[in-house]
Amino acid sequence: MSQKEVRVRFAPSPTGPLHIGGVRTALYNYLFAKKHNGSMVLRIEDTDQNRFVQGAEDYVLESLNWCGIEFDEGVHKGGPYGPYKQSERKELYKGYAEKLIESGDAYYAFDTTEELESLRKKLETKKAANTSYSSFCRMEMVNSLTLNDQEVQLKIDSGVPYVIRFKMPENKEVRFTDIIRGDVVVNTSTLDDKVLFKSDGMPTYHLANIVDDYLMKISHVIRGEEWLPSLPLHVLLYKAFGWENKMPQFAHMPLTLKPDGKGKLSKRDGDRLGFPVFPLEWKNPQSGEMSSGFRESGYFPEAFINILAFLGWNPGTEQEIFSMDELIQAFSLERVGKAGSRFDPEKAKWYNHQYLIKKSNEELTQLYQPILKEKDIVCSDEYVSSIVGLIKERANFVTDFWEQSFFFFEAPVEYDAKMIKKGWKENTTEILNAFLSKSEGLEKYTFNNLEIAVKSVLEEKETGMGQLMMPLRLVLVGSGKGPGVIEIMELLGKEEVNNRIRTGISNIKI
């Protein structure tokens, strides 16, 4: 690791909700920065005004805040290299684009949409290896390479729309090293003359992010592998500006794949298979369509972070549960793999379960009480805490608690037919009445006393455990759900247990 100060950036575009792949990018940047006592910058890259979505920037900020990913500088808190929103920096990009024209590394292009479409069709007809605007065809187009200076100036003065394109060197090898990918060599004959500055007065991503990374002294660019094809251009831009010695190190992370491993994970996959792909719930401002979020689906932020950390990285040990501090200590880009990482919805639930069972009953009670309140159920924290202690091992989310514990709050009104058929015998009523008699005679309704009562009935009636416990569960719960029957009885208390036994005997017929 170089001794220079580590400065990384997360630079999302406000074009929609933040995908979990984007959050993972932010997380890896954050872990890397903190590991090396560096700085983390949040920059909003809003140069594509056509794709701007209202509310997307606020969504990004809220999502990262929920995740616990903090920034040292950024659009929301300022810093020495601001402004941190590209639309507020647009005046400076034009000057850098002009510098490239002066050095011969870029040129004005006045081609119309129709002329560009004609070029594309012409190249496709010829079955050209490169059908883009490139060194193979630029001398046939309307640009400052084919026009004289006077003609160029006349067009500019007349208000003819133009873009500024990078002049890709012909048949040159571009060599660079990626921390994750290793050494890469690309020939410029496969690359096109990318637009750097658009006719609307805004820079493209390629120009703006290079200029901003340089001016903000970014030391490492950690981003998704979809940007790897752009890296040769970015390397050439650093050279064209004379910033080669200031060029950051690059690390391109693997894709987050669908659960079956076939292709990049998308919102459609989540909708189809029933899991979120966004950190928070998102409402499309145009269509009103709602997309689920990990937060609203019941995931804890620390579990969500743990899930994302393992989508492409591994610590080289058997440990799977990491706090944020532990991740910071263990993280390294060298242990990020090249291959895409498959998102496993069941593993995601497992992670949340691990964090849930580690939480205290008191903390979980405070999360469960609002759910009970919505159902007009008022119970003491002490009672709810006792219930939570019995059921949390069976739940992945706090939202699972009701399904696992409803019978502690309301008596069954119907009974599972399959259980009746399987476990309710001719002598069941007799056995239950024997237990009811023992239950009514208990002074202290404790686990130990109830256990003694159960054993006593089994001995008296010379029957097996299932002949008593299955019918007991049926009359107390209504189905086969729940923790141990004796634990259920102890919490419900003598009066409620006895009432449910009597009601069950009256209502269940074979």
Sequence and secondary structure as in RCSB ss.txt:
>XXXX:A:sequence
MSQKEVRVRFAPSPTGPLHIGGVRTALYNYLFAKKHNGSMVLRIEDTDQNRFVQGAEDYVLESLNWCGIEFDEGV
HKGGPYGPYKQSERKELYKGYAEKLIESGDAYYAFDTTEELESLRKKLETKKAANTSYSSFCRMEMVNSLTLNDQ
EVQLKIDSGVPYVIRFKMPENKEVRFTDIIRGDVVVNTSTLDDKVLFKSDGMPTYHLANIVDDYLMKISHVIRGE
EWLPSLPLHVLLYKAFGWENKMPQFAHMPLTLKPDGKGKLSKRDGDRLGFPVFPLEWKNPQSGEMSSGFRESGYF
PEAFINILAFLGWNPGTEQEIFSMDELIQAFSLERVGKAGSRFDPEKAKWYNHQYLIKKSNEELTQLYQPILKEK
DIVCSDEYVSSIVGLIKERANFVTDFWEQSFFFFEAPVEYDAKMIKKGWKENTTEILNAFLSKSEGLEKYTFNNL
EIAVKSVLEEKETGMGQLMMPLRLVLVGSGKGPGVIEIMELLGKEEVNNRIRTGISNIKI
>XXXX:A:secstr
  SS  EEEE   SSS   HHHHHHHHHHHHHHHHTT EEEE B    GGG  TTHHHHHHHHHHHHT   SEET
TTB TT   BGGGSHHHHHHHHHHHHHHTSEEEE   HHHHHHHHHHHHHTT S  SSSTTTGGGSSBTTTS HH
HHHHHHHTT   EEEE   SS EEEEEETTTEEEEEEGGG    EEE TTS B HHHHHHHHHHHTT  EEEEEG
GGGGGHHHHHHHHHHHT GGG  EEEEE  EE TTSSSB  HHHHHHHT   BSS EE TTT  EE BTTTTT  
HHHHHHHHHTTTB  SSS     HHHHHHH  GGGB SS EE  HHHHHHHHHHHHHHS HHHHHHHHHHHHHHT
T    HHHHHHHHHHHGGG SSGGGHHHHHGGGTS  SS  HHHHHHH  TTHHHHHHHHHHHHHT SS  HHHH
HHHHHHHHHHHT  HHHHHHHHHHHHHSSS SS HHHHHHHH HHHHHHHHHHHHHH   
